[in-house]
């Protein structure tokens, strides 16, 4: 007997079952030297807040290394830093991740500027979308970054955070005007 392919299940609204962690928003523990918050709002194509999305971040440590056994540069234990943050959006579409600034990461096409990888899961989406957060004060590194350089100049601001006092702001627009640049991975 042969079965036809069936439609995929969207990634939400079932995010609340097993994907939320009490300490999820802490890629770095509060009190970690150099720690800061990245806050933002996830919006849909009409500009409305998405109140049931999940924002997940992955990043290197300040020295550019990853705390992962598959990292060819070796796993390094750093108290208070795990490099992974996960935060559901609230009733106003806001998320927040506490972290530290990553270091530059070596890449096949040259060093990559300090950045944080971001996945967004939300209702109505069959797959997560993936983007990056770059830092505005890293002008020279950003200019040399092979991934950021591949994005048309007029679209690059959608992947660069803005300063918000000691913290950063990174709003995510899932589609429409000023849509965040997402990568096809």
Buried (B, 14 or more C-beta within 10 A) or exposed (E): EEEEEEEEEBBBEEBEEEBEEEEBBBBBBEEBEEBBBBBBBBBBEEEEBBBBBBBBBBBBBBEBBBBBEEEEEEEEEBEBBBBBBBBBBEEEBBBBBBBBBBBBBEEEEEBBBBBBBBBBBBBEBEEBBBBBBBBEEBEEBBEBBEBBBEBEEEEBBBBBBEEBEEBBBBBBBBEEEEBBBBBEE
